[in-house]
């Protein structure tokens, strides 16, 4: 399997994940807009990886690392299925994005 659809689908999946959490926290003003912002950032990264933008591809590993760290923090605060899902998905995609050949292939349009 080519890495571009995998990485793009990861960012889209996480955008939907954060939009879903935002929908569940609709009454809370700051939490709602925070999750909308994080979901939108993931959508922008999905588009940037899809078109092969070099800066976005280079920064995508850092976004996956942040997702992993926040997922692990969420697991430590309270063990829940969404927290474990976020941590495992982020660890998997971070492992893929750490390969230099994968990042080189992602930069091609």
Buried (B, 14 or more C-beta within 10 A) or exposed (E): EEBBEBBBEBBBBBBEBBBEBBEEBEEEEEBBEBBBEBBBBBBBBBBBBBEBBEEBBEBBBEBBBBBBEBBBEBBEEEEEEEBBBBBEBBBBBBEBBEEEEBBEBBBEE
